[in-house]
Amino acid sequence: MERKQIRRALISVYDKSGLVELGKFLSENGVTILSTGSTAKQLIDAGITVTPVENYTGSPEMLDGRVKTLHPRIHGGILADQSNPEHLTQLNDAKIEPFDLIIINLYPFSETVASGADFEDCIEQIDIGGPSMLRGAAKNHKSVAVISDPAQYEDLKIAIKSGGFTLKDRAHLAMLTYRKTAEYDSAIAEWLAGELDVNDWRSFIFERISDLRYGENPHQQATVFKSKFSGGITSAIQHHGKEMSFNNYTDADAALRAAYDHSEPCVAIIKHANPCGIATGSKIEAAYLKAHECDPISAFGGVVAANRKVSKEMAEKLSDVFTEVVVAPGYEEGAIEILSKKPSIRILEVTSFEINPEELRPISGGLLIQDTDLIDAPGDDPANWKQVSGSAVSVDVMNDLVFAWRAVRAVKSNAILLAKDSASVGVGMGQVNRVDSAKLAVSRAGNRAVGSVGASDAFFPFADGLQILIDGGVSAVVAPGGSVRDEEVIAAAKAANIAMFFTGVRHFSHA
């Protein structure tokens, strides 16, 4: 494919990394350079021949630099179709020379907002001339190559050495440029909406990380994309193991969230998006052992997440169990080596994990957005709980109730979780009625149900679900309350002489 030689370039960049080196390269390869403001100064100070834009246009910068490239001699040279004789004649008549290359990067608007700058300072970081030139060059990629990021400089050097970019190359650069300006404009629009308290429009920017072997099932194609503005599971460093699958990603994300619901050292074991076990402990290895004891059978082939570094002791215990993925904020010296003895286990390190303040859920024709259930409602504070039956409970029992209340959020509704010693001992998840969830939790707990505490993600609509927990030996229960039959439920708790607490807040999880 034919390449177009680069003879004349316009450079105007905020990020000046690699600028001088690039300027020298262009000059050595016969490229005439025009430039603006501080960009021109830095190039000239480095001994590179540069024509300042104002010398070419005859118009100095004005309005504190707001206007410097918005001129026909600039935009005419960018937008002219160099294969069109009429365009070339018009350029000649107006004494305008065409550009072959535009190198622009934009004012750091998002960085300025993130710094906490005031409104006026943010406004001044909205670039006007830069996006105009980028869009113009991208539109006219038939004639002009456009570089919008210092990361593209090496590709530019290779192209010049090869005689210039091909048309396909220039089209690709144009596509990247429009992505850049779209992101830039989206960031400004979102910021202004926030300033005006307007919430009727959203934009989301994601970049493809890689294609996956398949999706939830082998006949489904799948790809993983990463948000440009957050960390989390898509930013994980993989130290060992096979490639991550679609289901690995979803379970690892759910496991991380479940572990980070707790401030104490916590381990969550997830299988098919539901917990096989969740536990906290004084040390991470203790939390892991307690979490695994909840349901060792289901934990086989599960995903393990920790909210602390994985210790050697935890790694040794974990290495005895077939595990698909282990994910943590770090690993103590020697832990990765121990785990790596298993050839297939995926070892992930997520150095930055923050629970997103919003949850997105695609539906046909649109998107649902809600505040993330952060377990931070007034009713989540045990100081605000209302005890509706039973005697005062011990500190240990109250601690277990608090743990169970936080842990049940990670269980798909209808959800019942039994806990003892800050560890789940039985989990009933995803049933279409609360009675079946209660039966499942008690059945999975077995003898461990005796003396445990129970948490229900929503109210008991009848006393029958609670009665199953009572018959299983549960000593205390926490639930939202709010059923029209609360009195019936409370009466059952009183008859059994168990402590029951109402929180006034529920924690459905249907995703």
RODO-2510 file (C-alpha; in nm, 4 decimals, decimal comma):
residues 511
     n   res          X          Y          Z
     1     m     0,0000     0,0000     0,0000
     2     e     0,1265     0,3426    -0,0974
     3     r     0,2806     0,5540     0,1785
     4     k     0,2507     0,9304     0,2046
     5     q     0,5703     1,1154     0,2840
     6     i     0,5713     1,3506     0,5817
     7     r     0,7268     1,6865     0,4994
     8     r     0,5487     1,9406     0,7199
     9     a     0,4265     1,9034     1,0769
    10     l     0,2417     2,1069     1,3382
    11     i     0,3258     2,0253     1,7017
    12     s     0,1320     2,1584     2,0035
    13     v     0,1456     1,9411     2,3139
    14     y     0,0753     1,9775     2,6855
    15     d     0,2514     1,6526     2,7756
    16     k     0,6064     1,7170     2,6612
    17     s     0,7507     1,3758     2,7402
    18     g     0,9712     1,2676     2,4499
    19     l     0,9160     1,6018     2,2758
    20     v     1,2760     1,7102     2,2231
    21     e     1,3850     1,3669     2,1048
    22     l     1,0966     1,3574     1,8583
    23     g     1,1646     1,7123     1,7386
    24     k     1,5282     1,6253     1,6651
    25     f     1,4208     1,3130     1,4784
    26     l     1,1739     1,5047     1,2622
    27     s     1,4260     1,7766     1,1866
    28     e     1,6969     1,5229     1,0956
    29     n     1,4521     1,3575     0,8566
    30     g     1,3699     1,6742     0,6682
    31     v     1,0373     1,7568     0,8314
    32     t     0,9524     2,1270     0,8621
    33     i     0,8085     2,2037     1,2059
    34     l     0,5550     2,4661     1,3140
    35     s     0,4739     2,4915     1,6794
    36     t     0,2968     2,6893     1,9508
    37     g     0,3782     2,8556     2,2826
    38     s     0,5749     2,6509     2,5336
    39     t     0,6083     2,3622     2,2871
    40     a     0,7895     2,5850     2,0391
    41     k     1,0053     2,7327     2,3152
    42     q     1,1212     2,3919     2,4367
    43     l     1,2067     2,2800     2,0837
    44     i     1,3904     2,6033     2,0024
    45     d     1,5809     2,5912     2,3322
    46     a     1,6985     2,2448     2,2269
    47     g     1,8431     2,3883     1,9060
    48     i     1,5688     2,2617     1,6754
    49     t     1,4553     2,4839     1,3895
    50     v     1,0908     2,5720     1,4477
    51     t     0,8521     2,8294     1,3022
    52     p     0,6280     2,9713     1,5760
    53     v     0,2638     2,9566     1,4703
    54     e     0,2097     3,3298     1,5276
    55     n     0,4924     3,4080     1,2799
    56     y     0,3159     3,1946     1,0201
    57     t    -0,0382     3,3210     1,0810
    58     g     0,0570     3,6808     1,1532
    59     s    -0,1743     3,6659     1,4551
    60     p    -0,0262     3,6556     1,8062
    61     e    -0,1805     3,4544     2,0850
    62     m    -0,4694     3,6345     2,2517
    63     l    -0,7208     3,5995     2,5343
    64     d    -0,4635     3,4435     2,7705
    65     g    -0,3787     3,1758     2,5152
    66     r    -0,7391     3,0770     2,4438
    67     v    -0,6852     3,1738     2,0800
    68     k    -0,3632     3,0791     1,9058
    69     t    -0,4335     2,8101     1,6431
    70     l    -0,7913     2,9033     1,5500
    71     h    -0,6882     3,0571     1,2177
    72     p    -0,7589     2,9786     0,8477
    73     r    -0,3863     2,9314     0,7718
    74     i    -0,3810     2,6536     1,0323
    75     h    -0,7128     2,4835     0,9689
    76     g    -0,6904     2,5305     0,5933
    77     g    -0,3577     2,3465     0,5973
    78     i    -0,5103     2,0685     0,8095
    79     l    -0,8386     2,0214     0,6223
    80     a    -0,7308     2,0551     0,2586
    81     d    -0,7712     1,7382     0,0520
    82     q    -0,4269     1,7260    -0,1031
    83     s    -0,5524     1,5067    -0,3885
    84     n    -0,8068     1,7719    -0,4906
    85     p    -0,6607     2,0255    -0,7387
    86     e    -0,9231     2,2870    -0,6455
    87     h    -0,8264     2,2643    -0,2777
    88     l    -0,4610     2,3037    -0,3655
    89     t    -0,5379     2,6067    -0,5842
    90     q    -0,7324     2,7699    -0,2996
    91     l    -0,4434     2,7043    -0,0608
    92     n    -0,2002     2,8596    -0,3040
    93     d    -0,4182     3,1658    -0,3530
    94     a    -0,4428     3,2135     0,0246
    95     k    -0,0697     3,1471     0,0745
    96     i    -0,1467     2,8448     0,2925
    97     e     0,0797     2,5420     0,3037
    98     p    -0,0719     2,1994     0,3775
    99     f     0,0301     1,9865     0,6743
   100     d     0,1184     1,6192     0,6507
   101     l     0,1375     1,5577     1,0242
   102     i    -0,0409     1,6943     1,3311
   103     i     0,0953     1,6139     1,6785
   104     i    -0,1398     1,7261     1,9530
   105     n    -0,2114     1,6202     2,3087
   106     l    -0,4684     1,7918     2,5241
   107     y    -0,4844     1,9934     2,8420
   108     p    -0,5127     1,7634     3,1461
   109     f    -0,8785     1,8271     3,2230
   110     s    -0,9546     1,5054     3,4156
   111     e    -0,6344     1,5343     3,6165
   112     t    -0,7229     1,8925     3,7076
   113     v    -1,0686     1,7894     3,8284
   114     a    -0,9196     1,5003     4,0263
   115     s    -0,6767     1,7397     4,1968
   116     g    -0,9680     1,9238     4,3589
   117     a    -0,9189     2,2416     4,1579
   118     d    -1,1936     2,5026     4,1694
   119     f    -1,4493     2,5600     3,8939
   120     e    -1,2626     2,8354     3,7111
   121     d    -0,9356     2,6410     3,7041
   122     c    -1,1176     2,3396     3,5615
   123     i    -1,2807     2,5560     3,2958
   124     e    -0,9389     2,6818     3,1830
   125     q    -0,8263     2,3222     3,1338
   126     i    -1,0926     2,2655     2,8703
   127     d    -0,8917     2,2559     2,5496
   128     i    -1,0472     2,4154     2,2422
   129     g    -0,7785     2,4521     1,9788
   130     g    -0,6337     2,1070     2,0436
   131     p    -0,9554     1,9082     1,9871
   132     s    -1,0381     2,1238     1,6844
   133     m    -0,7072     2,0412     1,5176
   134     l    -0,7273     1,6753     1,6171
   135     r    -1,0769     1,6369     1,4748
   136     g    -0,9840     1,8235     1,1588
   137     a    -0,6776     1,6079     1,0981
   138     a    -0,8705     1,2899     1,1770
   139     k    -1,1455     1,3874     0,9319
   140     n    -0,8812     1,4566     0,6671
   141     h    -0,6753     1,1431     0,7353
   142     k    -0,6702     1,0880     0,3602
   143     s    -0,4062     1,3626     0,3551
   144     v    -0,2910     1,4078     0,7150
   145     a    -0,1506     1,1762     0,9818
   146     v    -0,2578     1,2625     1,3357
   147     i    -0,0684     1,1741     1,6548
   148     s    -0,2702     1,2227     1,9738
   149     d    -0,0554     1,0475     2,2359
   150     p     0,3193     1,0365     2,3152
   151     a     0,2863     0,6561     2,3180
   152     q     0,2517     0,6784     1,9374
   153     y     0,5897     0,8504     1,8816
   154     e     0,7803     0,5297     1,8186
   155     d     0,5279     0,4204     1,5562
   156     l     0,5664     0,7634     1,3960
   157     k     0,9446     0,7249     1,3766
   158     i     0,9123     0,3824     1,2163
   159     a     0,6651     0,5181     0,9612
   160     i     0,8888     0,8107     0,8646
   161     k     1,1830     0,5756     0,8165
   162     s     0,9564     0,3646     0,5928
   163     g     0,8429     0,6571     0,3782
   164     g     0,5349     0,7645     0,5761
   165     f     0,2046     0,6165     0,6874
   166     t    -0,0261     0,4181     0,4614
   167     l    -0,3890     0,5257     0,4216
   168     k    -0,4931     0,2390     0,6485
   169     d    -0,2399     0,3554     0,9078
   170     r    -0,3774     0,7080     0,8944
   171     a    -0,7348     0,5804     0,9278
   172     h    -0,6326     0,3854     1,2366
   173     l    -0,4698     0,6943     1,3874
   174     a    -0,7881     0,8890     1,3096
   175     m    -0,9972     0,6294     1,4929
   176     l    -0,7720     0,6527     1,7992
   177     t    -0,7972     1,0310     1,7843
   178     y    -1,1769     1,0315     1,7806
   179     r    -1,1721     0,7967     2,0778
   180     k    -0,9431     1,0419     2,2558
   181     t    -1,1663     1,3432     2,1869
   182     a    -1,4790     1,1443     2,2767
   183     e    -1,3279     1,0547     2,6128
   184     y    -1,2243     1,4152     2,6643
   185     d    -1,5673     1,5572     2,5857
   186     s    -1,7385     1,2890     2,7941
   187     a    -1,5259     1,3775     3,0945
   188     i    -1,6177     1,7452     3,0592
   189     a    -1,9883     1,6679     3,0155
   190     e    -1,9915     1,4383     3,3215
   191     w    -1,8090     1,6979     3,5305
   192     l    -2,0452     1,9796     3,4334
   193     a    -2,3430     1,7532     3,5020
   194     g    -2,2046     1,6894     3,8484
   195     e    -2,1550     2,0600     3,9071
   196     l    -2,5141     2,1239     3,8009
   197     d    -2,6545     1,8185     3,9823
   198     v    -2,7927     1,6810     3,6553
   199     n    -2,8191     1,3028     3,6220
   200     d    -2,9993     1,2364     3,2936
   201     w    -2,7089     1,1283     3,0720
   202     r    -2,4138     0,8919     3,1069
   203     s    -2,1144     0,7863     2,9047
   204     f    -1,8912     0,4897     2,9710
   205     i    -1,5444     0,4295     2,8302
   206     f    -1,3990     0,0793     2,8278
   207     e    -1,0911    -0,0652     2,6569
   208     r    -1,0554    -0,4259     2,5459
   209     i    -0,8026    -0,6267     2,7439
   210     s    -0,8348    -0,9516     2,5563
   211     d    -1,0695    -1,2012     2,4028
   212     l    -1,1620    -1,4968     2,6206
   213     r    -1,1750    -1,8598     2,5068
   214     y    -1,5512    -1,8452     2,5517
   215     g    -1,8208    -1,7035     2,7776
   216     e    -2,0284    -1,8693     3,0453
   217     n    -2,0672    -2,1609     2,8023
   218     p    -1,8418    -2,2843     2,5209
   219     h    -2,0800    -2,1722     2,2450
   220     q    -2,0696    -1,8085     2,3661
   221     q    -1,7996    -1,5676     2,2497
   222     a    -1,6648    -1,3350     2,5185
   223     t    -1,4280    -1,0436     2,5675
   224     v    -1,3069    -0,8622     2,8774
   225     f    -1,2993    -0,4834     2,8758
   226     k    -1,1456    -0,2524     3,1343
   227     s    -1,2701     0,0818     3,2553
   228     k    -1,0092     0,3523     3,2003
   229     f    -1,0832     0,5164     3,5323
   230     s    -1,0787     0,2389     3,7914
   231     g    -0,8806    -0,0576     3,9226
   232     g    -1,0300    -0,3862     4,0379
   233     i    -1,0236    -0,7349     3,8951
   234     t    -0,9555    -0,6178     3,5368
   235     s    -0,6319    -0,4569     3,6594
   236     a    -0,5127    -0,7710     3,8358
   237     i    -0,1546    -0,8876     3,7929
   238     q    -0,1556    -1,2588     3,7109
   239     h     0,1491    -1,4315     3,8555
   240     h     0,0704    -1,7877     3,7562
   241     g    -0,1775    -2,0208     3,5961
   242     k    -0,4007    -2,0594     3,2961
   243     e    -0,5792    -1,7716     3,1290
   244     m    -0,8776    -1,6335     3,3154
   245     s    -1,2166    -1,7458     3,1921
   246     f    -1,5454    -1,5539     3,1869
   247     n    -1,6671    -1,7401     3,4947
   248     n    -1,3307    -1,6909     3,6685
   249     y    -1,3693    -1,3155     3,6288
   250     t    -1,7255    -1,3008     3,7597
   251     d    -1,6534    -1,5240     4,0588
   252     a    -1,3251    -1,3487     4,1410
   253     d    -1,4984    -1,0125     4,1365
   254     a    -1,7774    -1,1410     4,3609
   255     a    -1,5230    -1,2961     4,5971
   256     l    -1,3226    -0,9743     4,6246
   257     r    -1,6353    -0,7767     4,7000
   258     a    -1,7422    -1,0274     4,9663
   259     a    -1,3990    -1,0170     5,1320
   260     y    -1,3812    -0,6378     5,1262
   261     d    -1,7240    -0,6083     5,2876
   262     h    -1,5316    -0,6732     5,6105
   263     s    -1,2641    -0,4593     5,7730
   264     e    -1,1064    -0,7505     5,9630
   265     p    -0,8834    -1,0048     5,7839
   266     c    -1,1372    -1,1893     5,5695
   267     v    -1,1477    -1,4712     5,3160
   268     a    -1,4402    -1,5432     5,0868
   269     i    -1,4723    -1,8608     4,8794
   270     i    -1,7096    -1,8238     4,5852
   271     k    -1,8541    -2,0829     4,3490
   272     h    -2,1084    -1,9970     4,0789
   273     a    -2,1390    -1,6444     4,2216
   274     n    -2,2412    -1,7689     4,5691
   275     p    -2,0329    -1,8103     4,8842
   276     c    -1,9139    -2,1539     4,9866
   277     g    -1,7742    -1,9847     5,2939
   278     i    -1,6920    -1,6427     5,4368
   279     a    -1,4949    -1,5856     5,7547
   280     t    -1,2883    -1,3307     5,9416
   281     g    -1,0025    -1,4024     6,1775
   282     s    -0,7150    -1,2445     6,3641
   283     k    -0,4880    -1,3624     6,0811
   284     i    -0,5649    -1,4310     5,7184
   285     e    -0,4735    -1,7994     5,7432
   286     a    -0,7222    -1,8445     6,0277
   287     a    -0,9917    -1,6738     5,8218
   288     y    -0,9204    -1,9087     5,5307
   289     l    -0,9445    -2,2243     5,7429
   290     k    -1,2779    -2,1154     5,8892
   291     a    -1,4155    -2,0171     5,5478
   292     h    -1,3129    -2,3518     5,3983
   293     e    -1,4715    -2,5479     5,6826
   294     c    -1,8119    -2,4030     5,5980
   295     d    -1,8516    -2,6194     5,2871
   296     p    -1,5342    -2,8082     5,1860
   297     i    -1,7142    -3,0040     4,9161
   298     s    -1,8410    -2,6956     4,7331
   299     a    -1,5096    -2,5138     4,7852
   300     f    -1,3463    -2,7705     4,5532
   301     g    -1,2780    -2,5784     4,2317
   302     g    -1,3843    -2,2486     4,3856
   303     v    -1,2415    -1,8973     4,3803
   304     v    -1,0687    -1,7697     4,6948
   305     a    -1,0328    -1,3990     4,7741
   306     a    -0,8548    -1,2384     5,0675
   307     n    -0,8587    -0,8762     5,1803
   308     r    -0,5054    -0,9068     5,3189
   309     k    -0,1764    -1,0417     5,1819
   310     v    -0,1748    -1,4187     5,1482
   311     s     0,0634    -1,5570     5,4089
   312     k     0,2857    -1,8617     5,3626
   313     e     0,0660    -2,0420     5,6139
   314     m    -0,2484    -1,9676     5,4146
   315     a    -0,0745    -2,0669     5,0916
   316     e     0,0270    -2,4021     5,2393
   317     k    -0,3294    -2,4794     5,3470
   318     l    -0,4762    -2,3542     5,0199
   319     s    -0,2357    -2,5612     4,8113
   320     d    -0,3941    -2,8789     4,9481
   321     v    -0,7283    -2,7914     4,7831
   322     f    -0,8081    -2,7715     4,4116
   323     t    -0,8739    -2,4024     4,3555
   324     e    -0,9446    -2,2230     4,0271
   325     v    -0,8353    -1,8732     4,1339
   326     v    -0,6807    -1,7048     4,4355
   327     v    -0,6911    -1,3260     4,4433
   328     a    -0,5507    -1,0918     4,7065
   329     p    -0,3904    -0,7471     4,7473
   330     g    -0,0484    -0,9145     4,7773
   331     y     0,1484    -1,2230     4,8751
   332     e     0,4068    -1,2681     5,1465
   333     e     0,7493    -1,3868     5,0379
   334     g     0,7335    -1,7528     4,9451
   335     a     0,3534    -1,7704     4,9153
   336     i     0,3436    -1,7522     4,5348
   337     e     0,6113    -2,0219     4,5104
   338     i     0,4040    -2,2523     4,7279
   339     l     0,0859    -2,1916     4,5301
   340     s     0,2642    -2,2188     4,1946
   341     k     0,3305    -2,5879     4,2557
   342     k    -0,0255    -2,6283     4,1288
   343     p     0,0115    -2,5845     3,7501
   344     s    -0,3416    -2,4618     3,6775
   345     i    -0,4235    -2,2298     3,9691
   346     r    -0,4572    -1,8679     3,8662
   347     i    -0,2745    -1,6418     4,1120
   348     l    -0,3962    -1,2821     4,0909
   349     e    -0,2793    -0,9715     4,2712
   350     v    -0,5162    -0,6750     4,2885
   351     t    -0,3172    -0,3900     4,4374
   352     s    -0,6033    -0,1408     4,4113
   353     f    -0,9558    -0,2471     4,4961
   354     e    -1,2351    -0,0044     4,5664
   355     i    -1,5999    -0,0961     4,5694
   356     n    -1,7658     0,0987     4,2888
   357     p    -2,0229     0,3470     4,4219
   358     e    -2,2633     0,2457     4,1435
   359     e    -2,3772    -0,0834     3,9948
   360     l    -2,4661    -0,1188     3,6281
   361     r    -2,6976    -0,3873     3,4978
   362     p    -2,7768    -0,4192     3,1269
   363     i    -3,1372    -0,4916     3,0340
   364     s    -3,2941    -0,5232     2,6916
   365     g    -3,2850    -0,1816     2,5325
   366     g    -3,1079    -0,0084     2,8164
   367     l    -2,9294    -0,0065     3,1462
   368     l    -3,0207    -0,0043     3,5142
   369     i    -2,8011     0,2010     3,7452
   370     q    -2,8226     0,1916     4,1213
   371     d    -2,6157     0,2918     4,4209
   372     t    -2,4034    -0,0005     4,5304
   373     d    -2,5227    -0,1798     4,8428
   374     l    -2,2352    -0,0725     5,0653
   375     i    -2,3839    -0,1917     5,3949
   376     d    -2,3783     0,1646     5,5180
   377     a    -2,7454     0,2393     5,5806
   378     p    -2,8422     0,3553     5,9313
   379     g    -2,9931     0,0127     5,9952
   380     d    -2,6613    -0,1562     5,9230
   381     d    -2,5190    -0,0081     6,2411
   382     p    -2,5943    -0,2507     6,5264
   383     a    -2,6398     0,0494     6,7543
   384     n    -2,9615     0,1144     6,5606
   385     w    -3,0939    -0,2411     6,5711
   386     k    -3,4179    -0,3082     6,7578
   387     q    -3,4255    -0,6202     6,9738
   388     v    -3,7787    -0,7621     6,9500
   389     s    -3,7376    -1,0851     7,1479
   390     g    -3,5118    -1,2736     7,3854
   391     s    -3,2656    -1,1701     7,6514
   392     a    -2,9568    -0,9561     7,6136
   393     v    -2,6890    -1,1370     7,4147
   394     s    -2,3205    -1,1757     7,4914
   395     v    -2,0502    -0,9792     7,3160
   396     d    -1,9502    -1,2905     7,1192
   397     v    -2,3045    -1,3501     6,9980
   398     m    -2,3445    -0,9861     6,8974
   399     n    -2,0146    -1,0016     6,7073
   400     d    -2,1412    -1,3074     6,5214
   401     l    -2,4673    -1,1317     6,4394
   402     v    -2,2797    -0,8310     6,3016
   403     f    -2,0582    -1,0606     6,0937
   404     a    -2,3557    -1,2585     5,9630
   405     w    -2,5426    -0,9401     5,8708
   406     r    -2,2479    -0,8158     5,6614
   407     a    -2,1802    -1,1570     5,5096
   408     v    -2,5385    -1,2315     5,4003
   409     r    -2,5197    -0,9436     5,1493
   410     a    -2,2917    -1,1599     4,9344
   411     v    -2,5522    -1,4368     4,9121
   412     k    -2,8064    -1,4389     4,6297
   413     s    -3,1650    -1,3862     4,7410
   414     n    -3,3531    -1,5375     4,9003
   415     a    -3,0597    -1,5569     5,1402
   416     i    -3,0067    -1,7143     5,4823
   417     l    -2,6623    -1,7339     5,6399
   418     l    -2,5717    -1,9080     5,9659
   419     a    -2,2554    -1,8048     6,1460
   420     k    -2,0486    -1,8953     6,4476
   421     d    -1,7121    -1,7552     6,5588
   422     s    -1,7254    -1,4909     6,2786
   423     a    -1,7490    -1,7583     6,0118
   424     s    -2,0317    -1,8883     5,7979
   425     v    -2,1350    -2,2422     5,8898
   426     g    -2,4353    -2,2799     5,6617
   427     v    -2,5579    -2,0868     5,3587
   428     g    -2,8962    -2,1039     5,1884
   429     m    -2,8939    -1,9113     4,8646
   430     g    -3,0989    -1,8255     4,5615
   431     q    -3,4195    -2,0054     4,6492
   432     v    -3,7589    -1,8780     4,5362
   433     n    -3,8911    -1,8853     4,8909
   434     r    -3,7296    -1,8163     5,2260
   435     v    -3,8393    -2,1504     5,3719
   436     d    -3,6234    -2,3422     5,1236
   437     s    -3,3277    -2,1091     5,1885
   438     a    -3,3645    -2,1707     5,5627
   439     k    -3,3806    -2,5472     5,5076
   440     l    -3,0709    -2,5340     5,2880
   441     a    -2,8708    -2,3277     5,5388
   442     v    -2,9574    -2,5605     5,8285
   443     s    -2,8913    -2,8709     5,6181
   444     r    -2,5501    -2,7450     5,5081
   445     a    -2,4590    -2,6476     5,8641
   446     g    -2,5573    -2,9823     6,0144
   447     n    -2,4633    -3,0012     6,3813
   448     r    -2,2858    -2,6657     6,3545
   449     a    -2,6262    -2,4951     6,3367
   450     v    -2,6670    -2,5544     6,7106
   451     g    -2,5652    -2,2367     6,8912
   452     s    -2,5081    -2,0449     6,5679
   453     v    -2,6704    -1,7150     6,4717
   454     g    -2,8766    -1,6542     6,1610
   455     a    -2,9097    -1,3628     5,9215
   456     s    -3,1846    -1,3152     5,6653
   457     d    -3,1364    -1,0659     5,3819
   458     a    -3,5059    -0,9702     5,3920
   459     f    -3,7953    -1,0068     5,6331
   460     f    -3,9572    -1,3393     5,7187
   461     p    -4,3009    -1,3211     5,5486
   462     f    -4,4249    -1,5943     5,7791
   463     a    -4,2960    -1,7608     6,0921
   464     d    -4,2246    -2,0885     5,9076
   465     g    -3,8804    -1,9867     5,7803
   466     l    -3,7724    -1,8666     6,1224
   467     q    -3,9085    -2,1843     6,2798
   468     i    -3,6737    -2,3927     6,0655
   469     l    -3,3778    -2,1977     6,2049
   470     i    -3,5129    -2,2379     6,5584
   471     d    -3,5568    -2,6119     6,5120
   472     g    -3,2000    -2,6294     6,3794
   473     g    -3,0653    -2,4821     6,7026
   474     v    -3,0009    -2,1189     6,6080
   475     s    -2,9670    -1,9016     6,9188
   476     a    -3,0141    -1,5540     6,7719
   477     v    -3,1344    -1,4026     6,4449
   478     v    -3,0974    -1,0707     6,2679
   479     a    -3,3373    -0,9694     5,9922
   480     p    -3,4823    -0,6500     5,8464
   481     g    -3,8349    -0,6884     5,9815
   482     g    -4,1181    -0,5071     5,8110
   483     s    -4,3524    -0,7938     5,7252
   484     v    -4,7265    -0,7525     5,7830
   485     r    -4,6853    -1,0692     5,9908
   486     d    -4,3958    -0,9422     6,2014
   487     e    -4,5946    -1,0053     6,5180
   488     e    -4,6386    -1,3696     6,4210
   489     v    -4,2643    -1,3989     6,3552
   490     i    -4,1758    -1,2244     6,6809
   491     a    -4,4129    -1,4535     6,8715
   492     a    -4,2293    -1,7594     6,7338
   493     a    -3,8959    -1,6126     6,8448
   494     k    -4,0339    -1,5364     7,1903
   495     a    -4,1794    -1,8863     7,2225
   496     a    -3,8364    -2,0318     7,1484
   497     n    -3,6675    -1,7771     7,3776
   498     i    -3,4198    -1,6695     7,1124
   499     a    -3,2913    -1,3175     7,0586
   500     m    -3,4163    -1,1515     6,7434
   501     f    -3,3029    -0,8160     6,6092
   502     f    -3,4662    -0,6036     6,3405
   503     t    -3,2444    -0,3734     6,1319
   504     g    -3,5041    -0,1927     5,9229
   505     v    -3,2939    -0,2392     5,6097
   506     r    -3,2703    -0,5294     5,3649
   507     h    -2,9893    -0,6565     5,1420
   508     f    -3,1351    -0,8269     4,8342
   509     s    -2,8814    -0,9468     4,5790
   510     h    -3,0252    -1,0664     4,2486
   511     a    -2,7351    -1,0151     4,0080
***
